[in-house]
Every structure is written in C-alpha cells, then in structure tokens.
Amino acid sequence: MKRSSEALITSVHNPRVKAWAQLLDKKGREQQQQYMIEGVHLVQEALASGVKIEVLVYAEERQQSLPPGMLQLAESAKVECIAVSDAVLNKCTDALTPQAVFAVLPKLSWEPQDLLQPYEIDRERSSSSKETSAASAPSLVVVIDGVQDPGNLGTIIRSADAVGATGILLGKGTVDLYNPKTVRSTMGSMFHLPIASGDLVEWLPSAASQGIAIVTTSLQATASCYEFDFRRPVWFIIGNEGQGVSPEVSRLATQHIRIPMQGKAESLNAAMAATVVLFEAMRQRG
C-alpha cells in the first residue's frame, strides 16, 4: 500500500501544491519533465494502461465520488496517493469545474526511431512468412506538421488510436502535447500508442529511405484518398489548420492525395480530414 503518510494538504502555499500548479504552464512542464491529467476518466485510463504515475491527488471531501477501488488500484500499483482540500485541487487544475482527482505523470519517453521499429519488425515478418494478420499489419504513423489547436491535436490522436495506427510524430511548431486541453481531448488515447517529437525534415527522409510512403493531402492533388493503396507502410502528414502542410515538409512527401467533396466547402477541419483518411486506411487494411 502506498497511501501517503502526509497529513491532508489544505494550504495552496504548500511546496508540492506550488509544483503541481506549475504544470499548468509549458515552462513548468519542461522544467519538471512532468505533466498533469485531470478527471476520473483520464486517471482510470492511465491506471488501466499501466503508464507510470508519479502521484495521484484527490479531494478528501469528495472521495466518495471516486469510482470504487480507484485508490486501492493506484496503491497496488505503488502510486503515491495524497488527499487535499478542494481549494488545493482548484488551484492545481485547469478545468472550470474540476473533478475530484488528478494525477502527475512523467513525460512520454518515445523517440522518433521507435516509430520505425514496427515497420522493421513487419519487414522481418514478411520476409519469413507470406501470412498477414492485424498483428503484423504495415505501419501507419500520423505525422503532425504545425497543428495549433489543442482540440484538433487531441482528436487526431484519438482517431489514430481508433484505427490502430502504430504511432504519431509531432513536428516543430505543433501545439504542446501536454497542454491540459490537448490531454483532455485525447480521452486517454495518448496512453495507447507511441507519440514522439522530432524534426520532420530529418525523419521523413529516413522513413522514405526504408520504403515507407510519405503521404499528405493537397487540394491540387489528382489522386483520391480512396484510390491510394494504404495497405503498405505509410506515414501520413497533417498540416496546420490555416496554412496546411509547410512547403519544406510537403516537398518530402512521396504522394499527394485529395479528399473528394461534392458540396461547396473548399476544405475540411484538420482533425476531420485526418479522420477521413485514417478510417479509409483502416477500411483497406481490413
């Protein structure tokens, strides 16, 4: 059992409370190399996923509102659990009406090289067997080039998780993955697949050199997303909401595709466009 021996924390000036509150800002997250998840659902997802949790903090006065067994499950996983007052919980959380629990986690440790590993494993499998299965499906990595809205990034991560993508690569200029709004928008999907950050100008050529298709959407493209063969290894690039994929990254794409539309809308929201293409990839892969 790992229930903290500390007394109930009631002061917003407590050093630990100050450190937790700093995680609301990017500077604090970078200094501590940690981030916060808020609410019952995200904490449950983190516990179920087996990711490392540094500390679980709950409102003593609302402990009964927590799911039965949550604290016991955390304690069995050797997570430190600390009771605090509602004033402390409100000080440390981003939501206007915070739920009775939050947790502090170390930042994800995935590297861009990890996103190439599934393909390397797939290539080894294909060389030794002609059989294919969902477990050995070709890699599908979602590449983010400058998406700025936290809700859009979170939604793209959820869609990638839903279709069984093998990872996500966040390029320079992309909104902080650990922004509280981004974290909430992922609904726990950020715990389900590798997410790394890296220089796209470096890593896209590395992927292409291994035979991976580098694909992005373009209004000028002639090939439809429904005509492109997604059954091979693919890294799919999503661009900025207003400017799209940057010119330097677009030049690295080996294939440009478009999403056919019959109405008068010129384009789709970045997260919606990503979801359309990703689900087409899933459909083709069976």
Phi, psi and chi 1 to 4 in degrees:
 res  aa     phi    psi   chi1   chi2   chi3   chi4
   1 MET       -  143.9  -56.0  -70.0  -77.9      -
   2 LYS  -134.1   37.3 -164.2  160.4 -176.9 -173.7
   3 ARG   -66.5  130.1 -171.6   71.9   61.9   91.3
   4 SER   -60.9  140.7  175.1      -      -      -
   5 SER   -80.4   -6.5   59.7      -      -      -
   6 GLU   -65.5  148.5  -68.4 -174.0   23.3      -
   7 ALA   -69.2  165.6      -      -      -      -
   8 LEU   -51.7  128.3  170.4   72.3      -      -
   9 ILE   -88.3  118.6  -62.3  179.0      -      -
  10 THR  -116.6  -16.4   58.9      -      -      -
  11 SER   -92.8  130.0  172.0      -      -      -
  12 VAL   -73.2   -7.0  -64.1      -      -      -
  13 HIS   -96.1    0.4  -57.8  -65.0      -      -
  14 ASN   -58.9  136.8 -179.4  -74.7      -      -
  15 PRO   -55.7  -37.2  -26.1   34.9      -      -
  16 ARG   -69.2  -37.5  -62.8 -162.8   73.4  174.7
  17 VAL   -64.1  -42.2  173.6      -      -      -
  18 LYS   -61.3  -40.3  -68.9 -178.4  177.5  179.5
  19 ALA   -66.4  -40.9      -      -      -      -
  20 TRP   -64.5  -43.5  -63.7  -27.0      -      -
  21 ALA   -62.2  -31.4      -      -      -      -
  22 GLN   -65.1  -20.1  -71.9  172.3   -2.3      -
  23 LEU   -71.5   -9.0  -63.1  177.8      -      -
  24 LEU   -72.0  -19.5  -64.8  173.9      -      -
  25 ASP  -108.8  147.3  -63.5  -37.9      -      -
  26 LYS   -59.6  -39.6 -174.8  174.5 -178.1  178.5
  27 LYS   -59.6  -44.0 -179.1  179.3  178.6 -179.0
  28 GLY   -65.6  -38.8      -      -      -      -
  29 ARG   -65.7  -38.9  -65.8 -169.8  -68.0  -90.9
  30 GLU   -69.3  -39.4  -69.6  179.5  -15.9      -
  31 GLN   -65.6  -41.2  -71.1  176.6  -21.4      -
  32 GLN   -92.3  -12.5  -61.3 -177.7   41.1      -
  33 GLN    55.0   38.9  -74.7  -60.6  -63.1      -
  34 GLN  -137.8  167.0  -65.0  177.7  -36.3      -
  35 TYR  -148.1  172.1   69.2  103.1      -      -
  36 MET  -118.2  143.6 -177.9 -174.4  -60.2      -
  37 ILE  -118.9  138.5   58.9  174.1      -      -
  38 GLU  -117.8  140.3  -58.7  178.4   30.7      -
  39 GLY    96.9  159.7      -      -      -      -
  40 VAL   -60.8  -47.7  168.5      -      -      -
  41 HIS   -60.8  -48.7  176.8   75.2      -      -
  42 LEU   -65.2  -39.6  -78.6  174.3      -      -
  43 VAL   -65.5  -41.5  172.7      -      -      -
  44 GLN   -61.2  -42.5  -74.7 -178.7  -44.6      -
  45 GLU   -63.5  -41.2  -77.1  -67.6  -37.8      -
  46 ALA   -63.7  -43.6      -      -      -      -
  47 LEU   -64.2  -43.1  -72.6  168.7      -      -
  48 ALA   -68.3  -31.4      -      -      -      -
  49 SER   -80.1  -15.2  -59.6      -      -      -
  50 GLY    79.0   14.4      -      -      -      -
  51 VAL   -71.4  155.9  -62.7      -      -      -
  52 LYS   -71.4  130.1 -179.0  175.5  175.3   56.3
  53 ILE  -118.2  124.8  -59.5  175.0      -      -
  54 GLU   -74.9  -46.6  -62.2  -72.0   -3.8      -
  55 VAL  -155.5  143.7   59.7      -      -      -
  56 LEU  -112.2  127.8 -177.2  152.5      -      -
  57 VAL  -117.9  130.4 -178.3      -      -      -
  58 TYR  -134.7  153.6   62.9   96.6      -      -
  59 ALA   -79.5  116.4      -      -      -      -
  60 GLU   -56.7  -41.7  174.6   69.7   20.1      -
  61 GLU   -69.0  -20.2  -62.1  170.9    5.6      -
  62 ARG  -117.0   23.2  -68.1 -171.6  -78.2  152.1
  63 GLN   -56.7  -33.8 -177.8  176.6  -15.5      -
  64 GLN   -67.6  -16.2  -63.1  -55.4  -44.9      -
  65 SER   -81.6  -10.7   69.8      -      -      -
  66 LEU   -75.5  150.5  -61.2  178.3      -      -
  67 PRO   -58.3  141.1  -22.8   33.2      -      -
  68 PRO   -56.0  131.2  -23.7   33.6      -      -
  69 GLY    88.0   -4.5      -      -      -      -
  70 MET   -61.5  -48.9  172.1 -179.2  -83.3      -
  71 LEU   -66.1  -37.8  -65.4 -179.3      -      -
  72 GLN   -65.6  -39.2  -70.4   76.4   11.6      -
  73 LEU   -63.6  -42.8  178.8   60.3      -      -
  74 ALA   -63.3  -43.6      -      -      -      -
  75 GLU   -65.1  -36.8  -70.5  164.7  -10.2      -
  76 SER   -67.5  -24.4   67.4      -      -      -
  77 ALA   -89.8   11.5      -      -      -      -
  78 LYS    61.8   35.9  -57.3 -170.5 -177.3  -54.4
  79 VAL   -91.3  131.1  175.1      -      -      -
  80 GLU   -68.9  129.6 -178.8 -177.1   17.2      -
  81 CYS  -116.2  127.0  -62.5      -      -      -
  82 ILE  -126.2  130.9  -61.0  179.2      -      -
  83 ALA   -89.2  138.7      -      -      -      -
  84 VAL  -137.6  167.7  -59.1      -      -      -
  85 SER   -79.0  164.5   65.1      -      -      -
  86 ASP   -62.2  -33.5  -87.8  -36.7      -      -
  87 ALA   -62.9  -41.4      -      -      -      -
  88 VAL   -66.3  -44.6  167.1      -      -      -
  89 LEU   -61.6  -41.7 -168.2  115.8      -      -
  90 ASN   -64.2  -34.9  -69.6  -23.8      -      -
  91 LYS   -65.1  -31.8  169.7   78.7  171.8  178.6
  92 CYS   -98.3   -5.6  -61.9      -      -      -
  93 THR  -114.9  158.3   50.7      -      -      -
  94 ASP   -93.7  -27.7  178.7   70.8      -      -
  95 ALA   -67.3  145.9      -      -      -      -
  96 LEU   -65.8  -38.1  -66.2  177.2      -      -
  97 THR  -123.9   79.1   54.4      -      -      -
  98 PRO   -64.4  145.0   23.6  -33.3      -      -
  99 GLN   -74.8 -179.5  -63.6 -179.3   33.9      -
 100 ALA   -85.3   10.7      -      -      -      -
 101 VAL  -151.8  145.1   63.7      -      -      -
 102 PHE  -144.0  167.6   70.1   83.6      -      -
 103 ALA  -141.0  154.2      -      -      -      -
 104 VAL  -112.9  130.1  174.6      -      -      -
 105 LEU  -126.9  151.6  -73.2   69.4      -      -
 106 PRO   -71.6  148.9   26.3  -33.4      -      -
 107 LYS   -59.5  152.8  -74.8 -171.8  173.2 -175.6
 108 LEU   -62.2  145.7  -57.8  177.1      -      -
 109 SER  -106.5   10.4   59.1      -      -      -
 110 TRP   -65.5  145.9  -61.2  104.8      -      -
 111 GLU  -118.7  156.3  -62.4  -68.5  -19.7      -
 112 PRO   -52.8  -35.9  -29.0   36.9      -      -
 113 GLN   -58.7  -32.0 -179.5   63.0   37.3      -
 114 ASP   -62.7  -28.0  -62.2  -37.8      -      -
 115 LEU   -73.8  -19.5  -55.7 -178.6      -      -
 116 LEU   -83.8  -19.9  -68.5  171.1      -      -
 117 GLN   -61.1  -44.1  -60.3  -54.6  -43.2      -
 118 PRO   -56.6  -38.9  -25.3   35.8      -      -
 119 TYR   -66.9  -40.6  173.4   59.1      -      -
 120 GLU   -62.7  -38.5  -67.5  171.4   -4.1      -
 121 ILE   -66.5  -42.8  -66.2  171.3      -      -
 122 ASP   -59.7  -41.5  -65.3  -20.7      -      -
 123 ARG   -64.1  -39.5 -176.0  167.5   53.4 -175.0
 124 GLU   -65.0  -40.9  -68.5  172.0    2.1      -
 125 ARG   -63.5  -44.8  -75.2  174.8  176.0  164.9
 126 SER   -66.4  -27.9   64.2      -      -      -
 127 SER   -76.2  -19.6   65.7      -      -      -
 128 SER  -107.6   -9.4   60.5      -      -      -
 129 SER  -152.9  145.0  172.4      -      -      -
 130 LYS   -91.1   -7.3  -66.5 -177.1  179.0  179.7
 131 GLU   -78.1  145.5  -63.8  179.6   -1.8      -
 132 THR  -123.7  152.3   58.4      -      -      -
 133 SER  -153.5  170.9   65.6      -      -      -
 134 ALA   -61.5  -33.4      -      -      -      -
 135 ALA   -67.1  -27.7      -      -      -      -
 136 SER  -113.3   24.9   60.8      -      -      -
 137 ALA   -63.0  147.4      -      -      -      -
 138 PRO   -57.3  152.1  -24.0   34.4      -      -
 139 SER   -63.2  147.1  -59.5      -      -      -
 140 LEU  -138.3  102.3  177.3   60.4      -      -
 141 VAL  -108.7  133.3  170.4      -      -      -
 142 VAL   -96.6  122.8 -178.9      -      -      -
 143 VAL  -106.0  125.8  179.4      -      -      -
 144 ILE  -106.4  119.0  -49.4  -64.3      -      -
 145 ASP  -114.2   83.9  179.8   30.3      -      -
 146 GLY    82.8   20.2      -      -      -      -
 147 VAL   -62.8  129.6  168.0      -      -      -
 148 GLN  -104.7  -25.6  -71.9  -67.3  -64.4      -
 149 ASP   -85.8  124.9 -177.7   78.5      -      -
 150 PRO   -58.7  -38.0  -23.3   33.6      -      -
 151 GLY   -65.0  -38.4      -      -      -      -
 152 ASN   -64.8  -45.6  -80.9  -20.3      -      -
 153 LEU   -62.8  -44.2  178.7   57.4      -      -
 154 GLY   -60.6  -40.9      -      -      -      -
 155 THR   -66.3  -40.0  -60.4      -      -      -
 156 ILE   -62.5  -41.3  -67.8  169.4      -      -
 157 ILE   -62.9  -41.5  -67.9  171.7      -      -
 158 ARG   -62.4  -43.2  -71.7  176.7   66.8 -173.1
 159 SER   -64.9  -41.8  -66.2      -      -      -
 160 ALA   -60.5  -42.5      -      -      -      -
 161 ASP   -62.3  -43.6  179.6   22.9      -      -
 162 ALA   -62.5  -35.8      -      -      -      -
 163 VAL   -91.0   -1.5  -55.2      -      -      -
 164 GLY    82.1   28.4      -      -      -      -
 165 ALA   -59.9  152.6      -      -      -      -
 166 THR   -91.2   -5.9   53.1      -      -      -
 167 GLY   170.3  173.0      -      -      -      -
 168 ILE  -135.8  135.7  -63.8  172.9      -      -
 169 LEU  -117.3  120.7  177.9   59.5      -      -
 170 LEU   -97.0  119.7  -53.7  176.6      -      -
 171 GLY   -87.4  172.8      -      -      -      -
 172 LYS   -59.6  145.5  -65.9  178.3 -179.3  178.2
 173 GLY    84.6    0.2      -      -      -      -
 174 THR   -84.0  145.4  -62.6      -      -      -
 175 VAL   -55.9  148.8   64.3      -      -      -
 176 ASP   -59.8  125.1 -176.1   14.3      -      -
 177 LEU   -56.9  -32.5  170.9   64.2      -      -
 178 TYR   -95.0    6.7  -55.0  104.7      -      -
 179 ASN   -53.8  131.8  179.8  -56.9      -      -
 180 PRO   -52.1  -36.7  -27.8   36.2      -      -
 181 LYS   -70.3  -36.6  -66.3 -179.1  175.5   60.9
 182 THR   -64.5  -47.8  -54.7      -      -      -
 183 VAL   -57.7  -46.2  172.7      -      -      -
 184 ARG   -61.8  -40.1  -79.6 -160.5  -60.8  -87.9
 185 SER   -66.9  -25.1  -63.8      -      -      -
 186 THR   -72.1  -20.3   71.2      -      -      -
 187 MET    54.0   31.1  -67.1  -65.3  -72.5      -
 188 GLY    95.3   -7.9      -      -      -      -
 189 SER   -64.8  -22.9  -74.3      -      -      -
 190 MET   -66.6  -13.3   64.5 -174.6  -65.6      -
 191 PHE   -89.6   -6.9  -53.6  134.7      -      -
 192 HIS  -101.7  -10.7  -59.4  161.2      -      -
 193 LEU  -151.3  156.7   73.6  171.3      -      -
 194 PRO   -65.0  134.2  -21.1   33.2      -      -
 195 ILE  -130.6  118.8  -55.4  176.6      -      -
 196 ALA  -125.7  161.7      -      -      -      -
 197 SER  -117.7  143.3  -63.4      -      -      -
 198 GLY  -171.8  171.4      -      -      -      -
 199 ASP   -79.9  114.0 -174.2  -12.3      -      -
 200 LEU   -63.5  -32.6  -57.6 -171.6      -      -
 201 VAL   -64.6  -25.4  174.7      -      -      -
 202 GLU   -87.6  -45.2  173.9 -174.2   -5.6      -
 203 TRP   -86.7  -27.7  -72.1  100.4      -      -
 204 LEU   -65.0  -45.9  -67.9 -179.1      -      -
 205 PRO   -61.2  -35.5  -26.0   36.7      -      -
 206 SER   -62.1  -42.2  -65.6      -      -      -
 207 ALA   -67.4  -43.5      -      -      -      -
 208 ALA   -61.6  -34.9      -      -      -      -
 209 SER   -66.1  -18.2   70.3      -      -      -
 210 GLN   -95.7    9.3  -64.3 -166.2   27.5      -
 211 GLY    88.2   11.0      -      -      -      -
 212 ILE   -82.2  133.3  -62.0  172.7      -      -
 213 ALA   -74.2  129.1      -      -      -      -
 214 ILE  -103.3  110.4  -50.1  -59.6      -      -
 215 VAL  -120.5  140.7 -178.2      -      -      -
 216 THR  -145.2  165.5 -170.6      -      -      -
 217 THR   -93.7  152.5   56.1      -      -      -
 218 SER  -154.2  137.7  169.4      -      -      -
 219 LEU   -66.7  -21.8  -65.2  175.6      -      -
 220 GLN   -90.1   -7.3  -70.7   73.3   43.2      -
 221 ALA   -67.2  149.9      -      -      -      -
 222 THR   -98.8  -28.6   56.7      -      -      -
 223 ALA   -81.7  133.5      -      -      -      -
 224 SER   -80.6  151.3  162.4      -      -      -
 225 CYS   -63.3  -20.0   63.2      -      -      -
 226 TYR   -85.7   -9.9  -57.3  112.4      -      -
 227 GLU   -97.9  -22.2  -61.2  168.1  -16.6      -
 228 PHE   -72.7  143.0 -178.5   77.6      -      -
 229 ASP   -88.7  104.3 -175.5    1.3      -      -
 230 PHE   -91.0    7.9  -78.3  100.2      -      -
 231 ARG   -80.5   -2.6  -66.1  172.1  -63.9  176.5
 232 ARG  -102.6  171.4   51.8 -179.3  160.7  166.5
 233 PRO   -61.5  130.8  -24.2   35.3      -      -
 234 VAL  -138.4  136.1  171.0      -      -      -
 235 TRP  -111.3  117.0  -78.4   25.5      -      -
 236 PHE  -105.8  123.1  173.0   55.1      -      -
 237 ILE   -95.8  131.4  -51.3  168.5      -      -
 238 ILE  -113.3  130.9  -55.9  -64.0      -      -
 239 GLY   -99.7 -179.5      -      -      -      -
 240 ASN   -59.5  146.7  174.5  -87.6      -      -
 241 GLU   -57.5  -40.3  -68.5   88.2  -12.8      -
 242 GLY   -95.8  -38.8      -      -      -      -
 243 GLN  -100.6  -11.9  -55.3  -60.4  -40.5      -
 244 GLY    75.5 -160.2      -      -      -      -
 245 VAL   -70.0  134.5  176.8      -      -      -
 246 SER   -63.6  149.5   61.6      -      -      -
 247 PRO   -55.2  -41.7  -26.5   35.1      -      -
 248 GLU   -67.0  -32.7   63.3  176.8   -9.3      -
 249 VAL   -79.5  -39.2  170.6      -      -      -
 250 SER   -59.5  -36.3 -178.5      -      -      -
 251 ARG   -64.4  -20.6  -75.5 -166.8  -67.6  -90.9
 252 LEU   -87.5   -8.4  -61.2  173.9      -      -
 253 ALA   -71.0  140.5      -      -      -      -
 254 THR   -94.2  -11.4   58.3      -      -      -
 255 GLN  -152.6  131.7  179.9   71.9   44.3      -
 256 HIS  -110.5  133.8  -68.4   77.5      -      -
 257 ILE  -129.3  165.1   58.7  175.7      -      -
 258 ARG  -127.0  158.0   61.6 -178.7  176.8   83.7
 259 ILE  -100.6  112.4  -59.9  173.3      -      -
 260 PRO   -62.8  138.1  -19.0   31.8      -      -
 261 MET  -137.2  139.0  -68.5 -179.7  -75.9      -
 262 GLN   -98.9  -19.7  -65.5 -175.5  -11.1      -
 263 GLY   -85.0 -162.4      -      -      -      -
 264 LYS   -96.1   -6.0  -64.1 -178.4  179.2  180.0
 265 ALA   -64.6  135.6      -      -      -      -
 266 GLU   -79.6  -30.6  -67.7 -175.5   -3.3      -
 267 SER  -157.2  173.8   61.7      -      -      -
 268 LEU  -112.3  157.2  -64.5  175.2      -      -
 269 ASN   -53.2  145.5  164.1  -82.4      -      -
 270 ALA   -55.8  -44.9      -      -      -      -
 271 ALA   -67.8  -37.4      -      -      -      -
 272 MET   -67.5  -43.6 -177.9   62.8   71.3      -
 273 ALA   -61.5  -42.7      -      -      -      -
 274 ALA   -60.5  -42.6      -      -      -      -
 275 THR   -65.3  -41.5  -60.5      -      -      -
 276 VAL   -58.9  -48.1  168.7      -      -      -
 277 VAL   -68.7  -41.9  173.6      -      -      -
 278 LEU   -64.8  -38.4  -71.2  171.8      -      -
 279 PHE   -72.9  -27.4  -88.4   84.1      -      -
 280 GLU   -67.3  -39.5  170.4   58.5   15.8      -
 281 ALA   -60.7  -43.8      -      -      -      -
 282 MET   -63.3  -41.3 -175.9 -175.6   71.8      -
 283 ARG   -60.9  -44.6 -175.8 -166.2   67.9   79.6
 284 GLN   -65.5  -33.3  -70.0 -172.9   21.6      -
 285 ARG   -81.8   -5.2  -68.2  168.1  178.3 -129.8
 286 GLY    74.5      -      -      -      -      -
